[in-house]
Amino acid sequence: MQVLNALTRVFGLDAEAAEHLHRLAQQGLRNREPSPAEDRVAPHLLHLIDAWDTPALIMSRRFDILAANEMGRALFSVVGPETNLTRFIFLDPSARRFYQDWEALAWTCVASLRATASLHPGDRKLRALVEQLSAQSQDLTRLWARYDFRAKTHQIGWVLHPEAGPLELTYQSFTINGASGHQLGTFQVEPGSQSEQALHRLVRSKAAPHLPAAGDEGRANSPEAHDVCSS
């Protein structure tokens, strides 16, 4: 503990980076390849988010969208057939229009991905994702070289949806206990705001059928729904 605290001071690590260092020391590196079952979403979680009146996604540690409720599918209809948010952010030009503060979002995403990669060096899909993005995105290479570590937990920002227009969203993510690497992401709008009205109009107009639905247990738990990091 004293050695870790000394390293924290020497390198000037902030609280979150220091916590990551302690987590590495306590848990060790997870060198095994994750099984396909680890990307399956429990039925009770699917039913839980399906009942919510706010956009919600369940994602893997690689930011694969494993399931989404109706509002989540409507909000993220912009991703098209892509089901990995990191690939969308760095490889799809429309992401820079959708995320109004793209640079901040991209940095947070890379810092979170690097923290995950350091804990799971045996995850070949994660490694392949980083290699693909490094080969195709100079921005990813630039941000990856900074060696920042950050858990993506809370963020407030604007998106510009091609149908709903500008939306101010508060993003909050939660680790799902008992589900290896799964994250629950919620995107809230201020009650009574123009963003809330626009989001509800969008949901009434249509959703995005290509994303795995919260209530579609067969789709969310099928092998092809989870092998989304292969090139």
C-alpha positions as CSV (number, residue, x, y, z in Angstrom):
1,M,0.0,0.0,0.0
2,Q,2.8,2.4,0.9
3,V,4.5,1.7,-2.5
4,L,1.3,2.4,-4.4
5,N,0.7,5.6,-2.5
6,A,4.3,6.7,-3.3
7,L,3.9,5.9,-7.0
8,T,0.6,8.0,-6.9
9,R,2.5,11.0,-5.5
10,V,5.5,10.6,-7.8
11,F,3.4,10.4,-11.0
12,G,0.9,13.0,-9.8
13,L,-2.0,10.7,-10.4
14,D,-5.5,12.0,-9.8
15,A,-8.0,10.1,-7.6
16,E,-9.4,8.1,-10.4
17,A,-6.0,7.1,-11.8
18,A,-4.8,6.2,-8.3
19,E,-7.9,4.0,-7.8
20,H,-7.2,2.2,-11.0
21,L,-3.6,1.5,-9.9
22,H,-4.8,0.0,-6.7
23,R,-7.4,-2.1,-8.6
24,L,-4.7,-3.5,-10.8
25,A,-2.6,-4.4,-7.7
26,Q,-5.5,-6.0,-5.9
27,Q,-7.2,-7.9,-8.8
28,G,-4.2,-8.7,-11.0
29,L,-4.4,-9.0,-14.7
30,R,-7.2,-11.1,-16.2
31,N,-5.4,-13.0,-19.0
32,R,-8.2,-15.4,-19.9
33,E,-10.3,-14.9,-23.0
34,P,-13.9,-14.0,-22.0
35,S,-16.5,-16.6,-23.0
36,P,-19.4,-15.7,-25.3
37,A,-21.7,-16.2,-22.3
38,E,-20.2,-13.1,-20.6
39,D,-21.8,-10.9,-23.3
40,R,-25.3,-12.2,-22.6
41,V,-27.8,-10.0,-20.9
42,A,-29.9,-11.4,-18.1
43,P,-33.6,-11.4,-18.8
44,H,-34.5,-9.5,-15.7
45,L,-32.2,-6.7,-16.8
46,L,-33.9,-6.6,-20.1
47,H,-37.3,-6.3,-18.5
48,L,-36.0,-3.7,-16.1
49,I,-34.8,-1.2,-18.7
50,D,-37.7,-1.9,-21.0
51,A,-40.0,-0.4,-18.3
52,W,-38.0,2.9,-18.0
53,D,-39.1,6.2,-19.5
54,T,-35.6,7.2,-20.3
55,P,-33.0,6.0,-22.9
56,A,-31.0,3.1,-21.5
57,L,-28.3,0.8,-23.0
58,I,-26.6,-2.2,-21.7
59,M,-23.0,-2.4,-23.0
60,S,-20.0,-4.7,-22.8
61,R,-16.7,-3.4,-21.5
62,R,-15.8,-2.9,-25.2
63,F,-18.8,-0.6,-25.6
64,D,-20.7,-3.1,-27.6
65,I,-24.4,-2.3,-27.4
66,L,-25.9,-5.6,-26.1
67,A,-29.4,-4.3,-25.4
68,A,-31.4,-1.1,-25.6
69,N,-34.9,-0.1,-24.5
70,E,-37.3,1.7,-26.9
71,M,-36.0,5.2,-26.1
72,G,-32.4,4.1,-26.3
73,R,-33.0,2.6,-29.8
74,A,-34.6,5.8,-30.9
75,L,-31.9,8.0,-29.5
76,F,-29.1,5.9,-31.1
77,S,-30.8,5.3,-34.4
78,V,-28.0,7.6,-35.7
79,V,-25.4,4.7,-35.4
80,G,-27.0,2.8,-38.2
81,P,-26.0,-0.9,-38.4
82,E,-23.0,-0.3,-36.1
83,T,-23.4,-1.8,-32.6
84,N,-20.0,-0.7,-31.1
85,L,-20.1,2.9,-29.8
86,T,-16.3,3.3,-30.0
87,R,-16.2,2.4,-33.7
88,F,-19.1,4.7,-34.3
89,I,-17.3,7.6,-32.5
90,F,-14.0,7.3,-34.3
91,L,-14.9,5.8,-37.7
92,D,-18.3,7.3,-38.6
93,P,-18.2,11.0,-39.7
94,S,-21.8,11.5,-38.5
95,A,-20.5,11.0,-34.9
96,R,-18.8,14.4,-35.0
97,R,-22.2,16.0,-35.9
98,F,-24.1,13.9,-33.4
99,Y,-21.8,14.6,-30.4
100,Q,-21.5,18.4,-30.1
101,D,-18.4,18.1,-27.9
102,W,-16.8,15.3,-29.8
103,E,-13.3,15.8,-28.5
104,A,-14.2,15.5,-24.9
105,L,-16.4,12.5,-25.5
106,A,-13.6,10.8,-27.6
107,W,-11.1,11.4,-24.9
108,T,-13.3,9.9,-22.2
109,C,-14.1,6.9,-24.3
110,V,-10.4,6.2,-25.0
111,A,-9.4,6.7,-21.4
112,S,-12.1,4.3,-20.3
113,L,-11.1,1.8,-23.0
114,R,-7.4,1.9,-22.0
115,A,-8.4,1.3,-18.3
116,T,-10.4,-1.7,-19.4
117,A,-7.6,-3.0,-21.6
118,S,-5.1,-2.8,-18.8
119,L,-7.3,-5.0,-16.6
120,H,-8.2,-7.5,-19.4
121,P,-5.1,-8.1,-21.6
122,G,-6.5,-11.5,-22.6
123,D,-9.5,-10.1,-24.3
124,R,-8.7,-10.6,-28.0
125,K,-11.8,-8.9,-29.2
126,L,-10.8,-5.8,-27.2
127,R,-7.3,-5.9,-28.6
128,A,-8.6,-6.4,-32.1
129,L,-10.9,-3.4,-31.7
130,V,-8.0,-1.2,-30.6
131,E,-5.8,-2.4,-33.5
132,Q,-8.6,-1.7,-36.0
133,L,-9.2,1.8,-34.7
134,S,-5.5,2.6,-34.4
135,A,-5.1,1.7,-38.1
136,Q,-8.1,3.7,-39.3
137,S,-8.2,6.7,-36.9
138,Q,-5.4,9.2,-36.3
139,D,-7.5,10.7,-33.5
140,L,-7.7,7.3,-31.7
141,T,-3.9,6.9,-32.1
142,R,-3.3,10.4,-30.7
143,L,-5.6,9.9,-27.7
144,W,-4.4,6.4,-27.0
145,A,-0.8,7.6,-26.8
146,R,-1.7,9.9,-23.9
147,Y,-2.1,6.9,-21.5
148,D,-5.0,8.4,-19.7
149,F,-7.2,6.2,-17.5
150,R,-10.8,7.2,-16.7
151,A,-14.0,5.3,-16.0
152,K,-16.8,6.7,-18.1
153,T,-19.4,7.3,-15.4
154,H,-21.0,10.7,-15.7
155,Q,-21.2,13.4,-18.4
156,I,-23.5,16.2,-19.4
157,G,-23.6,17.4,-23.0
158,W,-25.5,18.1,-26.2
159,V,-26.2,15.8,-29.1
160,L,-27.6,16.9,-32.4
161,H,-30.0,14.1,-33.5
162,P,-30.8,14.2,-37.3
163,E,-34.5,13.9,-36.6
164,A,-35.1,15.2,-33.0
165,G,-32.6,18.1,-33.2
166,P,-30.5,19.3,-30.3
167,L,-30.9,17.4,-27.1
168,E,-29.2,18.1,-23.7
169,L,-28.5,14.8,-22.0
170,T,-27.1,13.7,-18.7
171,Y,-25.2,10.5,-19.1
172,Q,-24.7,8.2,-16.1
173,S,-23.2,4.7,-16.2
174,F,-23.4,1.9,-13.6
175,T,-21.5,-1.3,-13.2
176,I,-23.8,-4.3,-13.2
177,N,-22.8,-6.7,-10.4
178,G,-22.8,-10.3,-11.4
179,A,-22.4,-9.5,-15.1
180,S,-18.8,-9.5,-16.1
181,G,-17.9,-6.1,-17.6
182,H,-21.5,-5.0,-18.3
183,Q,-22.3,-1.4,-18.0
184,L,-25.8,0.2,-17.7
185,G,-25.9,3.6,-19.4
186,T,-28.7,6.0,-18.9
187,F,-29.4,9.3,-20.8
188,Q,-31.6,11.6,-18.9
189,V,-33.3,14.9,-20.1
190,E,-34.6,17.6,-17.8
191,P,-38.3,17.1,-17.1
192,G,-40.5,19.6,-19.0
193,S,-37.6,20.8,-21.2
194,Q,-37.5,21.1,-24.9
195,S,-35.1,18.2,-25.0
196,E,-37.7,16.0,-23.2
197,Q,-40.4,17.0,-25.7
198,A,-38.2,16.4,-28.7
199,L,-37.1,13.0,-27.4
200,H,-40.6,11.8,-26.8
201,R,-41.6,13.0,-30.3
202,L,-38.7,11.0,-31.7
203,V,-39.8,7.8,-29.8
204,R,-43.3,8.2,-31.1
205,S,-42.1,8.5,-34.7
206,K,-39.8,5.5,-34.8
207,A,-37.1,3.4,-33.1
208,A,-34.0,1.8,-34.5
209,P,-34.8,-1.9,-35.2
210,H,-31.1,-2.9,-35.8
211,L,-30.1,-2.4,-32.2
212,P,-30.9,-5.4,-29.9
213,A,-34.2,-4.6,-28.1
214,A,-34.5,-4.9,-24.3
215,G,-37.5,-7.2,-24.6
216,D,-36.0,-9.4,-27.3
217,E,-34.3,-12.0,-25.2
218,G,-33.5,-14.2,-28.2
219,R,-31.8,-11.5,-30.1
220,A,-29.9,-10.1,-27.2
221,N,-28.6,-13.5,-26.2
222,S,-27.8,-14.9,-29.6
223,P,-24.1,-15.4,-30.5
224,E,-24.3,-13.1,-33.5
225,A,-25.6,-10.3,-31.3
226,H,-22.4,-10.2,-29.4
227,D,-19.6,-10.8,-31.9
228,V,-19.5,-7.2,-32.9
229,C,-15.9,-6.4,-32.5
230,S,-14.6,-8.7,-35.4
231,S,-13.3,-6.8,-38.4
